[in-house]
Each structure stands twice: as structure tokens, then as C-alpha cells.
Amino acid sequence: MFSLRSLFRPKPDANQALRPLYDAIVAAGRQPHWYLAGEVPDTLDGRFDMISLIFALVSNRMAQDEAQALAGVHLTEIFVTDMDGQLRQIGFGDMVVGKQVGRMMSALGGRLGAYQSDANSPEFRSALIRNIWRGQTPPDSALDHVAAQAAQIQAALAATAPADLVDMTHIPGSQNA
């Protein structure tokens, strides 16, 4: 039987269950080693690039299991909401936020595709140079560091069942996990 109470009962937020995973992605992308040993520019763009890298590795792993497709959508929604909030917090106005979020989502989409290959492959390293250092080849030691760390994360994610990803509170294989 229909009840008026059910009309006003808050619906569970599917995104909330994935918030710990998203927070772990952000924490992994903000680890100092990326910016020190990896010489990733410690800028808004550099931080976005690192969070996008980790996000892409996790999202690509989730996409390998059809049953996790909806969770992947919810994780992306959290990303969009977070980026929108971050832009507003640093002072972007309503007129600009939509365009900026659109650009960020376009960049993220490109990275999802670019980071599908094996992290030890030349294609992956080229994608790192293109996306993180904006086409400027970094010192070999910096590129080696970022690529090796990404490979560790990718391997740890591959060893994790996609259904178990949604319960993660840290990113396996990340240096400070």
C-alpha cells in the first residue's frame, strides 16, 4: 500500500557509498612524491592531472566488469561535483564554472582512453608526457617515477576484483597506501 511517508522519505544517495573510494583517489593524487620525485607541476592543473590519472586507473579497472558500470557512473558524478565545488571555492563565477567543468570532463575522457594501455608501455609513457607535462619531456627520473608508480597502482588494481573496488578506502599500490 502506498504511504505518504514514503513520498517524503529521503532516497539513499548512491554516490555516498563511493565517497570513500573517491576520497582515496584524491588522497593518492595529492601525495607529495608525485610533485617531488615525479616533478609534476604543483599547480591546479598538475593536481588535476594526478587525480585524473588515479581516477582513470580506477575507473578503467571498474569498466572491466559490466556489473560495475553504474558504480563507475556514480564515481564520475562525484568527480564532477567535486570539481565544480573546487572551482567555486577558488573564486570562479557561475558563468565560467560550467565551461571549466566541461573542459575538465573532456580532459578526463581523453585520459580514460589514454591510460587504458599497460602502464609500462611506451604509449602510456607518451600519454603521461602529453597530459601531465603538457608535451614537454620531463627528466627521465621524473617520468620513470610517475610511470613506475602508475604501474604499481595498475597492477594492484588488476589484482583486485572490480566489485571490491567500491569498498576501498585507499588506493592499493600507491606509495603511501
Backbone as a printed PyTorch tensor [residue, N CA C, xyz], in Angstrom:
tensor([[[  0.8390,  -1.1810,   0.0000],
         [  0.0000,   0.0000,   0.0000],
         [  0.8830,   1.2430,   0.0000]],

        [[  0.4760,   2.2240,  -0.7270],
         [  1.2220,   3.4790,  -0.8430],
         [  1.0290,   4.3140,   0.4130]],

        [[  2.1000,   4.8920,   0.8880],
         [  2.0360,   5.7280,   2.0760],
         [  2.6210,   7.0950,   1.7560]],

        [[  2.0060,   8.1110,   2.3260],
         [  2.5530,   9.4580,   2.1340],
         [  3.9570,   9.5690,   2.7260]],

        [[  4.2070,   8.7960,   3.7640],
         [  5.5420,   8.8310,   4.3730],
         [  6.6320,   8.4570,   3.3680]],

        [[  6.3330,   7.5100,   2.5010],
         [  7.3430,   7.0910,   1.5240],
         [  7.6510,   8.2020,   0.5240]],

        [[  6.7050,   9.0980,   0.3300],
         [  6.9300,  10.2360,  -0.5610],
         [  7.9820,  11.1880,  -0.0170]],

        [[  8.0120,  11.3420,   1.2930],
         [  8.8940,  12.3200,   1.9180],
         [ 10.1420,  11.7030,   2.5360]],

        [[ 10.2650,  10.4040,   2.4590],
         [ 11.4460,   9.7270,   2.9790],
         [ 12.6010,   9.9810,   2.0190]],

        [[ 13.7240,  10.4290,   2.5390],
         [ 14.8480,  10.6810,   1.6220],
         [ 15.3100,   9.3860,   0.9590]],

        [[ 15.6020,   9.4890,  -0.3020],
         [ 16.1120,   8.3470,  -1.0500],
         [ 17.6100,   8.2110,  -0.7490]],

        [[ 18.0970,   6.9910,  -0.6530],
         [ 19.5370,   6.8240,  -0.4050],
         [ 20.3400,   7.3770,  -1.5820]],

        [[ 21.4240,   8.0280,  -1.2750],
         [ 22.2910,   8.6060,  -2.2980],
         [ 23.3090,   7.5570,  -2.7240]],

        [[ 23.1740,   7.0760,  -3.9560],
         [ 24.0750,   6.0380,  -4.4730],
         [ 25.5240,   6.5100,  -4.4840]],

        [[ 25.7250,   7.8050,  -4.6160],
         [ 27.0900,   8.3340,  -4.6560],
         [ 27.7870,   8.2290,  -3.3040]],

        [[ 27.0270,   8.2850,  -2.2230],
         [ 27.6320,   8.2650,  -0.8840],
         [ 28.4620,   7.0070,  -0.6460]],

        [[ 28.0080,   5.8860,  -1.1490],
         [ 28.7440,   4.6410,  -0.9560],
         [ 30.1150,   4.6860,  -1.6200]],

        [[ 30.2560,   5.5020,  -2.6570],
         [ 31.5200,   5.5920,  -3.3850],
         [ 32.4040,   6.7360,  -2.9050]],

        [[ 31.9260,   7.5350,  -1.9910],
         [ 32.6880,   8.6810,  -1.4940],
         [ 34.0390,   8.2650,  -0.9010]],

        [[ 34.1090,   7.1940,  -0.0900],
         [ 35.4350,   6.7940,   0.4280],
         [ 36.4170,   6.4390,  -0.6940]],

        [[ 35.9380,   5.7930,  -1.7420],
         [ 36.8160,   5.4660,  -2.8690],
         [ 37.2880,   6.7480,  -3.5520]],

        [[ 36.3810,   7.6720,  -3.7920],
         [ 36.7750,   8.9330,  -4.4300],
         [ 37.7780,   9.6890,  -3.5460]],

        [[ 37.5270,   9.7240,  -2.2520],
         [ 38.4550,  10.3980,  -1.3390],
         [ 39.8340,   9.7390,  -1.3840]],

        [[ 39.8640,   8.4190,  -1.5220],
         [ 41.1390,   7.7020,  -1.6290],
         [ 41.8630,   8.0660,  -2.9300]],

        [[ 41.1120,   8.2320,  -4.0080],
         [ 41.7010,   8.6340,  -5.2940],
         [ 42.3410,  10.0120,  -5.1510]],

        [[ 41.6150,  10.9430,  -4.5480],
         [ 42.1390,  12.2980,  -4.3580],
         [ 43.3700,  12.2760,  -3.4580]],

        [[ 43.3040,  11.5200,  -2.3690],
         [ 44.4520,  11.4300,  -1.4540],
         [ 45.6760,  10.8560,  -2.1620]],

        [[ 45.4700,   9.8410,  -2.9860],
         [ 46.5940,   9.2520,  -3.7250],
         [ 47.1770,  10.2520,  -4.7090]],

        [[ 46.3230,  11.0370,  -5.3570],
         [ 46.7910,  12.0220,  -6.3350],
         [ 47.4800,  13.2270,  -5.7110]],

        [[ 47.2770,  13.4210,  -4.4270],
         [ 47.8890,  14.5650,  -3.7410],
         [ 49.1590,  14.1970,  -2.9840]],

        [[ 49.5730,  12.9600,  -3.0530],
         [ 50.7780,  12.5490,  -2.3450],
         [ 51.9860,  13.3410,  -2.8400]],

        [[ 52.8140,  13.8070,  -1.9260],
         [ 53.9510,  14.6620,  -2.3030],
         [ 54.9430,  14.0340,  -3.2750]],

        [[ 55.0820,  12.7220,  -3.2680],
         [ 56.0870,  12.0970,  -4.1420],
         [ 55.8430,  12.4190,  -5.6150]],

        [[ 54.5870,  12.5950,  -6.0230],
         [ 54.3110,  12.9330,  -7.4300],
         [ 54.9830,  14.2540,  -7.8020]],

        [[ 54.9350,  15.2050,  -6.8870],
         [ 55.4040,  16.5710,  -7.1550],
         [ 56.8930,  16.7370,  -6.8480]],

        [[ 57.4290,  15.8610,  -6.0010],
         [ 58.8520,  15.9210,  -5.6740],
         [ 59.6390,  15.0220,  -6.6230]],

        [[ 59.5800,  13.7260,  -6.4170],
         [ 60.3380,  12.7910,  -7.2640],
         [ 59.8170,  12.7770,  -8.7040]],

        [[ 58.4990,  12.9480,  -8.8640],
         [ 57.9120,  12.9090, -10.2050],
         [ 57.9440,  14.2390, -10.9270]],

        [[ 58.3110,  15.2910, -10.2290],
         [ 58.3940,  16.6380, -10.7980],
         [ 57.1310,  17.0550, -11.5600]],

        [[ 55.9760,  16.5520, -11.0930],
         [ 54.6970,  17.0050, -11.6420],
         [ 54.5330,  18.4510, -11.1820]],

        [[ 54.1290,  19.3500, -12.0540],
         [ 53.9450,  20.7380, -11.6220],
         [ 52.9450,  20.8170, -10.4650]],

        [[ 53.3530,  21.4530,  -9.3700],
         [ 52.4800,  21.5880,  -8.2040],
         [ 51.5920,  22.8130,  -8.4010]],

        [[ 50.6630,  22.6610,  -9.3280],
         [ 49.7300,  23.7140,  -9.7180],
         [ 48.3220,  23.1160,  -9.7120]],

        [[ 47.3310,  23.9450,  -9.9480],
         [ 45.9680,  23.4110, -10.0700],
         [ 45.8930,  22.3750, -11.1820]],

        [[ 46.5070,  22.6910, -12.3240],
         [ 46.4990,  21.7430, -13.4400],
         [ 47.2470,  20.4610, -13.0910]],

        [[ 48.4000,  20.5960, -12.4500],
         [ 49.1830,  19.4220, -12.0720],
         [ 48.4270,  18.5200, -11.1100]],

        [[ 47.7470,  19.1110, -10.1590],
         [ 46.9620,  18.3110,  -9.2080],
         [ 45.7700,  17.6550,  -9.9070]],

        [[ 45.1240,  18.3940, -10.7970],
         [ 44.0380,  17.8040, -11.5820],
         [ 44.5670,  16.6210, -12.3900]],

        [[ 45.7400,  16.7880, -12.9920],
         [ 46.3310,  15.7240, -13.8050],
         [ 46.5880,  14.4660, -12.9860]],

        [[ 47.0670,  14.6370, -11.7610],
         [ 47.3630,  13.4670, -10.9330],
         [ 46.0860,  12.7900, -10.4530]],

        [[ 45.1160,  13.5810, -10.0460],
         [ 43.8420,  12.9880,  -9.6310],
         [ 43.2010,  12.2890, -10.8310]],

        [[ 43.2950,  12.8930, -12.0040],
         [ 42.7400,  12.2800, -13.2180],
         [ 43.4370,  10.9740, -13.5560]],

        [[ 44.7490,  10.9200, -13.3610],
         [ 45.4930,   9.6860, -13.6260],
         [ 44.9850,   8.5650, -12.7250]],

        [[ 44.9290,   8.8170, -11.4310],
         [ 44.4840,   7.7840, -10.4910],
         [ 43.0230,   7.4210, -10.7750]],

        [[ 42.1970,   8.4470, -11.0070],
         [ 40.7870,   8.2160, -11.3230],
         [ 40.6570,   7.3200, -12.5570]],

        [[ 41.4310,   7.6060, -13.5780],
         [ 41.3660,   6.8220, -14.8170],
         [ 41.7760,   5.3700, -14.5650]],

        [[ 42.8080,   5.1610, -13.7790],
         [ 43.2440,   3.7910, -13.4970],
         [ 42.1390,   3.0190, -12.7670]],

        [[ 41.5190,   3.6600, -11.7780],
         [ 40.4370,   3.0080, -11.0350],
         [ 39.2200,   2.8070, -11.9320]],

        [[ 38.8350,   3.8370, -12.6390],
         [ 37.6500,   3.7730, -13.4940],
         [ 37.8140,   2.7350, -14.5970]],

        [[ 38.9900,   2.6890, -15.1980],
         [ 39.2380,   1.7020, -16.2510],
         [ 39.1550,   0.2760, -15.6950]],

        [[ 39.6230,   0.0880, -14.4680],
         [ 39.5120,  -1.2440, -13.8500],
         [ 38.0440,  -1.5850, -13.5830]],

        [[ 37.2810,  -0.6150, -13.0960],
         [ 35.8650,  -0.8610, -12.8420],
         [ 35.1330,  -1.2050, -14.1430]],

        [[ 35.5190,  -0.5540, -15.2230],
         [ 34.8580,  -0.7580, -16.5110],
         [ 35.0660,  -2.1660, -17.0590]],

        [[ 36.0170,  -2.8920, -16.5040],
         [ 36.2670,  -4.2560, -16.9660],
         [ 35.1920,  -5.2310, -16.4770]],

        [[ 34.3160,  -4.7570, -15.5910],
         [ 33.2350,  -5.5860, -15.0670],
         [ 31.9150,  -4.8740, -15.3390]],

        [[ 31.0990,  -5.4650, -16.2040],
         [ 29.8230,  -4.8490, -16.5800],
         [ 28.9640,  -4.5150, -15.3700]],

        [[ 29.0610,  -5.3280, -14.3320],
         [ 28.2480,  -5.1160, -13.1390],
         [ 28.6400,  -3.8280, -12.4010]],

        [[ 29.8130,  -3.2950, -12.6940],
         [ 30.2850,  -2.0770, -12.0230],
         [ 30.0420,  -0.8200, -12.8570]],

        [[ 29.3490,  -0.9500, -13.9660],
         [ 29.1240,   0.2030, -14.8550],
         [ 28.4120,   1.3360, -14.1290]],

        [[ 27.3800,   1.0260, -13.3690],
         [ 26.6380,   2.0680, -12.6610],
         [ 27.5060,   2.7130, -11.5820]],

        [[ 28.3080,   1.9130, -10.9050],
         [ 29.2160,   2.4680,  -9.8920],
         [ 30.2020,   3.4270, -10.5540]],

        [[ 30.6570,   3.0910, -11.7430],
         [ 31.5650,   3.9810, -12.4770],
         [ 30.9020,   5.3070, -12.8170]],

        [[ 29.6330,   5.2610, -13.1680],
         [ 28.8760,   6.4850, -13.4550],
         [ 28.7690,   7.3290, -12.1950]],

        [[ 28.4440,   6.6910, -11.0790],
         [ 28.3200,   7.4240,  -9.8150],
         [ 29.6650,   8.0300,  -9.3890]],

        [[ 30.7490,   7.2960,  -9.6160],
         [ 32.0710,   7.8220,  -9.2830],
         [ 32.3820,   9.0600, -10.1230]],

        [[ 32.0090,   9.0220, -11.3760],
         [ 32.2070,  10.1800, -12.2530],
         [ 31.3540,  11.3590, -11.8000]],

        [[ 30.1470,  11.0940, -11.3400],
         [ 29.2920,  12.1670, -10.8150],
         [ 29.9360,  12.8430,  -9.6040]],

        [[ 30.5540,  12.0430,  -8.7500],
         [ 31.2490,  12.6140,  -7.5910],
         [ 32.3980,  13.4970,  -8.0680]],

        [[ 33.1350,  13.0280,  -9.0650],
         [ 34.2470,  13.7970,  -9.6300],
         [ 33.7500,  15.1520, -10.1350]],

        [[ 32.6680,  15.1360, -10.9110],
         [ 32.1180,  16.3730, -11.4820],
         [ 31.6850,  17.3230, -10.3680]],

        [[ 30.9700,  16.8090,  -9.3880],
         [ 30.5090,  17.6330,  -8.2680],
         [ 31.6850,  18.2320,  -7.5140]],

        [[ 32.7210,  17.4320,  -7.2960],
         [ 33.8990,  17.9130,  -6.5900],
         [ 34.6160,  19.0020,  -7.3820]],

        [[ 34.8060,  18.7750,  -8.6730],
         [ 35.4920,  19.7750,  -9.4960],
         [ 34.6890,  21.0800,  -9.5460]],

        [[ 33.3790,  20.9700,  -9.6540],
         [ 32.5100,  22.1500,  -9.6360],
         [ 32.7100,  22.9170,  -8.3230]],

        [[ 32.6750,  22.1970,  -7.2170],
         [ 32.8600,  22.8320,  -5.9080],
         [ 34.2350,  23.4520,  -5.7500]],

        [[ 35.2620,  22.7630,  -6.2440],
         [ 36.6240,  23.2870,  -6.1400],
         [ 36.7660,  24.5920,  -6.9180]],

        [[ 36.1910,  24.6220,  -8.1140],
         [ 36.2650,  25.8410,  -8.9340],
         [ 35.5510,  26.9960,  -8.2490]],

        [[ 34.3890,  26.7270,  -7.6850],
         [ 33.6450,  27.7800,  -6.9870],
         [ 34.4100,  28.2620,  -5.7590]],

        [[ 35.0590,  27.3310,  -5.0760],
         [ 35.8050,  27.6780,  -3.8690],
         [ 36.9920,  28.5910,  -4.1700]],

        [[ 37.6110,  28.4190,  -5.3220],
         [ 38.7550,  29.2830,  -5.6430],
         [ 38.3290,  30.5700,  -6.3370]],

        [[ 37.0020,  30.7510,  -6.5020],
         [ 36.5160,  32.0380,  -6.9540],
         [ 35.9600,  32.1240,  -8.3550]],

        [[ 35.8420,  31.0110,  -9.0630],
         [ 35.2320,  31.0570, -10.3810],
         [ 33.7480,  31.3410, -10.2210]],

        [[ 33.2010,  32.1800, -11.0770],
         [ 31.7910,  32.5200, -11.0250],
         [ 30.9330,  31.5590, -11.8160]],

        [[ 29.6210,  31.6770, -11.6200],
         [ 28.6670,  30.7860, -12.2820],
         [ 28.8310,  30.7510, -13.7970]],

        [[ 29.1470,  31.8840, -14.3850],
         [ 29.2530,  31.9630, -15.8400],
         [ 30.4350,  31.1510, -16.3810]],

        [[ 31.4420,  30.9430, -15.5700],
         [ 32.6630,  30.2790, -16.0140],
         [ 32.7130,  28.8140, -15.5940]],

        [[ 32.0900,  28.4940, -14.4580],
         [ 32.2050,  27.1490, -13.8950],
         [ 31.7500,  26.0750, -14.8890]],

        [[ 30.6130,  26.2780, -15.5300],
         [ 30.1060,  25.2760, -16.4750],
         [ 31.0840,  24.9750, -17.5900]],

        [[ 31.6740,  26.0230, -18.1560],
         [ 32.6540,  25.8300, -19.2350],
         [ 33.8900,  25.1070, -18.7210]],

        [[ 34.3600,  25.5020, -17.5430],
         [ 35.5590,  24.8770, -16.9800],
         [ 35.3170,  23.4060, -16.6660]],

        [[ 34.1570,  23.0990, -16.0730],
         [ 33.8350,  21.7100, -15.7660],
         [ 33.7260,  20.9190, -17.0720]],

        [[ 33.1530,  21.5230, -18.0940],
         [ 33.0750,  20.8700, -19.4010],
         [ 34.4520,  20.5410, -19.9460]],

        [[ 35.3780,  21.4820, -19.8230],
         [ 36.7640,  21.2370, -20.2770],
         [ 37.4190,  20.1250, -19.4550]],

        [[ 37.1620,  20.1630, -18.1500],
         [ 37.7400,  19.1290, -17.2790],
         [ 37.1980,  17.7460, -17.6410]],

        [[ 35.9060,  17.6610, -17.9170],
         [ 35.3140,  16.3720, -18.2730],
         [ 35.8430,  15.8800, -19.6240]],

        [[ 36.0580,  16.8060, -20.5380],
         [ 36.6470,  16.4400, -21.8190],
         [ 38.0660,  15.9060, -21.6140]],

        [[ 38.8250,  16.5950, -20.7570],
         [ 40.1910,  16.1490, -20.4600],
         [ 40.1690,  14.7890, -19.7780]],

        [[ 39.2460,  14.6110, -18.8480],
         [ 39.1460,  13.3230, -18.1600],
         [ 38.8010,  12.2160, -19.1500]],

        [[ 37.8730,  12.4890, -20.0490],
         [ 37.5100,  11.4900, -21.0570],
         [ 38.7020,  11.0730, -21.9010]],

        [[ 39.5140,  12.0430, -22.2770],
         [ 40.7200,  11.7270, -23.0400],
         [ 41.6940,  10.8820, -22.2460]],

        [[ 41.8110,  11.1930, -20.9710],
         [ 42.7260,  10.4370, -20.1150],
         [ 42.2270,   9.0160, -19.8730]],

        [[ 40.9110,   8.8380, -19.7600],
         [ 40.3690,   7.4830, -19.5940],
         [ 40.8050,   6.6050, -20.7540]],

        [[ 40.7860,   7.1510, -21.9460],
         [ 41.2310,   6.3970, -23.1110],
         [ 42.7440,   6.2380, -23.1580]],

        [[ 43.4470,   7.3140, -22.8650],
         [ 44.9130,   7.2990, -22.9580],
         [ 45.5560,   6.3740, -21.9340]],

        [[ 44.9200,   6.2160, -20.7830],
         [ 45.5090,   5.4090, -19.7210],
         [ 44.9510,   3.9900, -19.6590]],

        [[ 44.3660,   3.5180, -20.7640],
         [ 43.8830,   2.1360, -20.8110],
         [ 45.0100,   1.1480, -21.0860]],

        [[ 46.0620,   1.6190, -21.7100],
         [ 47.1550,   0.7030, -22.0380],
         [ 47.9480,   0.3630, -20.7770]],

        [[ 48.7950,  -0.6350, -20.9040],
         [ 49.6490,  -1.0580, -19.8000],
         [ 50.5470,   0.1010, -19.3920]],

        [[ 50.6480,   0.3520, -18.0920],
         [ 51.4290,   1.4830, -17.5890],
         [ 52.9160,   1.3630, -17.9040]],

        [[ 53.3720,   0.1780, -18.2900],
         [ 54.7760,   0.0050, -18.6620],
         [ 55.0160,   0.2000, -20.1580]],

        [[ 53.9640,   0.5090, -20.8970],
         [ 54.0930,   0.6090, -22.3540],
         [ 54.5730,   2.0010, -22.7830]],

        [[ 55.1860,   2.0750, -23.9580],
         [ 55.5840,   3.3750, -24.4950],
         [ 54.3850,   4.3030, -24.7210]],

        [[ 53.2240,   3.7330, -25.0740],
         [ 52.0170,   4.5490, -25.2810],
         [ 51.5930,   5.2430, -23.9850]],

        [[ 51.6790,   4.5150, -22.8930],
         [ 51.2980,   5.0830, -21.6000],
         [ 52.2630,   6.2040, -21.2190]],

        [[ 53.5460,   5.9640, -21.4150],
         [ 54.5400,   6.9910, -21.0900],
         [ 54.3280,   8.2390, -21.9530]],

        [[ 54.0020,   8.0330, -23.2160],
         [ 53.7070,   9.1750, -24.0950],
         [ 52.4860,   9.9400, -23.6000]],

        [[ 51.4790,   9.2080, -23.1330],
         [ 50.2740,   9.8560, -22.6020],
         [ 50.6150,  10.6590, -21.3520]],

        [[ 51.5070,  10.1400, -20.5220],
         [ 51.9280,  10.8860, -19.3250],
         [ 52.5890,  12.2050, -19.7200]],

        [[ 53.5000,  12.1290, -20.6740],
         [ 54.2010,  13.3470, -21.1290],
         [ 53.1980,  14.3460, -21.6990]],

        [[ 52.2980,  13.8800, -22.5080],
         [ 51.2980,  14.7420, -23.1460],
         [ 50.3550,  15.3710, -22.1130]],

        [[ 49.9090,  14.5950, -21.1390],
         [ 48.8790,  15.0640, -20.2210],
         [ 49.4250,  15.7460, -18.9660]],

        [[ 50.4900,  15.2440, -18.4240],
         [ 50.9950,  15.7900, -17.1640],
         [ 51.9820,  16.9240, -17.3930]],

        [[ 52.8750,  16.7360, -18.3380],
         [ 53.8970,  17.7610, -18.5810],
         [ 53.5920,  18.5680, -19.8410]],

        [[ 52.3810,  18.4510, -20.3440],
         [ 51.8810,  19.2400, -21.4840],
         [ 52.8000,  19.1590, -22.7000]],

        [[ 53.3380,  17.9470, -22.9260],
         [ 54.1590,  17.7140, -24.1030],
         [ 55.6330,  18.0260, -23.9260]],

        [[ 56.0060,  18.6090, -22.8090],
         [ 57.4140,  18.9080, -22.5260],
         [ 58.0270,  17.6980, -21.8250]],

        [[ 58.9900,  17.0650, -22.4510],
         [ 59.5800,  15.8620, -21.8740],
         [ 60.2760,  16.2010, -20.5550]],

        [[ 59.8540,  15.5390, -19.4700],
         [ 60.4710,  15.7840, -18.1660],
         [ 61.7960,  15.0240, -18.0710]],

        [[ 62.5610,  15.2520, -17.0120],
         [ 63.7600,  14.4370, -16.8030],
         [ 63.3660,  12.9530, -16.7370]],

        [[ 64.2530,  12.0960, -17.2090],
         [ 63.9690,  10.6560, -17.2110],
         [ 63.5740,  10.1520, -15.8340]],

        [[ 64.2440,  10.6450, -14.7990],
         [ 63.9500,  10.1710, -13.4480],
         [ 62.5180,  10.5070, -13.0310]],

        [[ 62.0140,  11.6610, -13.4420],
         [ 60.6470,  12.0580, -13.1000],
         [ 59.6360,  11.1880, -13.8390]],

        [[ 59.8540,  11.0120, -15.1380],
         [ 58.9510,  10.1750, -15.9260],
         [ 58.9850,   8.7400, -15.4160]],

        [[ 60.1740,   8.2390, -15.1200],
         [ 60.2990,   6.8730, -14.6020],
         [ 59.5350,   6.7180, -13.2860]],

        [[ 59.6210,   7.7290, -12.4330],
         [ 58.9320,   7.6640, -11.1440],
         [ 57.4170,   7.5980, -11.3400]],

        [[ 56.8770,   8.5090, -12.1140],
         [ 55.4260,   8.5500, -12.3130],
         [ 54.9500,   7.2760, -12.9960]],

        [[ 55.6560,   6.8340, -14.0170],
         [ 55.2640,   5.6180, -14.7410],
         [ 55.3330,   4.3950, -13.8240]],

        [[ 56.3820,   4.2950, -13.0220],
         [ 56.5280,   3.1460, -12.1210],
         [ 55.4280,   3.1350, -11.0570]],

        [[ 55.1200,   4.3010, -10.5170],
         [ 54.0510,   4.3750,  -9.5200],
         [ 52.7000,   4.0280, -10.1360]],

        [[ 52.4590,   4.5260, -11.3450],
         [ 51.2070,   4.2100, -12.0360],
         [ 51.1250,   2.7070, -12.3200]],

        [[ 52.2470,   2.1120, -12.6910],
         [ 52.2730,   0.6710, -12.9560],
         [ 51.9790,  -0.1180, -11.6840]],

        [[ 52.5090,   0.3230, -10.5520],
         [ 52.2190,  -0.3560,  -9.2850],
         [ 50.7310,  -0.2730,  -8.9490]],

        [[ 50.1610,   0.9030,  -9.1380],
         [ 48.7320,   1.0690,  -8.8550],
         [ 47.9150,   0.2080,  -9.8100]],

        [[ 48.2750,   0.2560, -11.0860],
         [ 47.5400,  -0.5190, -12.0920],
         [ 47.6040,  -2.0150, -11.7730]],

        [[ 48.7740,  -2.5120, -11.3760],
         [ 48.9310,  -3.9290, -11.0380],
         [ 48.1150,  -4.2950,  -9.7980]],

        [[ 48.1370,  -3.4350,  -8.7950],
         [ 47.3630,  -3.6990,  -7.5750],
         [ 45.8630,  -3.6820,  -7.8730]],

        [[ 45.4340,  -2.7770,  -8.7250],
         [ 44.0180,  -2.7350,  -9.0950],
         [ 43.6330,  -3.9760,  -9.8970]],

        [[ 44.5320,  -4.4360, -10.7640],
         [ 44.2610,  -5.6370, -11.5660],
         [ 44.1080,  -6.8690, -10.6780]],

        [[ 44.7920,  -6.8620,  -9.5350],
         [ 44.7120,  -7.9790,  -8.6010],
         [ 43.4960,  -7.8810,  -7.6820]],

        [[ 42.7360,  -6.8130,  -7.8250],
         [ 41.5520,  -6.5860,  -7.0010],
         [ 40.3110,  -6.8220,  -7.8470]],

        [[ 39.3720,  -7.5650,  -7.3180],
         [ 38.1160,  -7.7940,  -8.0360],
         [ 37.3990,  -6.4620,  -8.2090]],

        [[ 36.8870,  -6.1800,  -9.4050],
         [ 36.2050,  -4.9030,  -9.6280],
         [ 35.0970,  -4.6190,  -8.6120]],

        [[ 34.3810,  -5.6410,  -8.1730],
         [ 33.3160,  -5.4390,  -7.1850],
         [ 33.8730,  -4.9640,  -5.8460]],

        [[ 35.1270,  -5.2980,  -5.5640],
         [ 35.7440,  -4.8820,  -4.2950],
         [ 36.2590,  -3.4470,  -4.3310]],

        [[ 36.3660,  -2.8680,  -5.5240],
         [ 36.8790,  -1.5030,  -5.6390],
         [ 35.9870,  -0.4960,  -4.9120]],

        [[ 34.6830,  -0.7130,  -4.9650],
         [ 33.7620,   0.2640,  -4.3750],
         [ 33.9320,   0.3940,  -2.8710]],

        [[ 34.5440,  -0.5910,  -2.2230],
         [ 34.7370,  -0.5480,  -0.7700],
         [ 36.1120,  -0.0470,  -0.3580]],

        [[ 36.9330,   0.3500,  -1.3170],
         [ 38.2910,   0.7760,  -0.9990],
         [ 38.3080,   2.1050,  -0.2660]],

        [[ 39.2030,   2.1830,   0.7070],
         [ 39.4180,   3.4490,   1.4140],
         [ 40.8380,   3.9500,   1.1860]],

        [[ 41.6100,   3.2040,   0.4390],
         [ 42.9320,   3.6580,  -0.0350],
         [ 43.1840,   2.9760,  -1.3810]],

        [[ 44.0690,   3.5680,  -2.1500],
         [ 44.3880,   3.0290,  -3.4620],
         [ 45.5610,   2.0700,  -3.3050]],

        [[ 45.3330,   0.7850,  -3.6190],
         [ 46.4220,  -0.1740,  -3.4580],
         [ 47.5570,   0.1200,  -4.4310]],

        [[ 48.7640,  -0.0850,  -3.9630],
         [ 49.9270,   0.1420,  -4.8090],
         [ 50.4300,   1.5630,  -4.7780]],

        [[ 49.6090,   2.4930,  -4.2590],
         [ 50.0920,   3.8820,  -4.1850],
         [ 51.1240,   3.9630,  -3.0700]],

        [[ 52.0840,   4.8170,  -3.2460],
         [ 53.2620,   4.8420,  -2.3890],
         [ 52.9530,   4.9340,  -0.8930]],

        [[ 52.0000,   5.7290,  -0.5270],
         [ 51.7010,   5.9180,   0.8990],
         [ 50.4250,   5.2000,   1.3200]],

        [[ 50.0710,   4.1400,   0.6220],
         [ 48.8220,   3.4340,   0.9510],
         [ 48.9210,   2.6930,   2.2640]]])
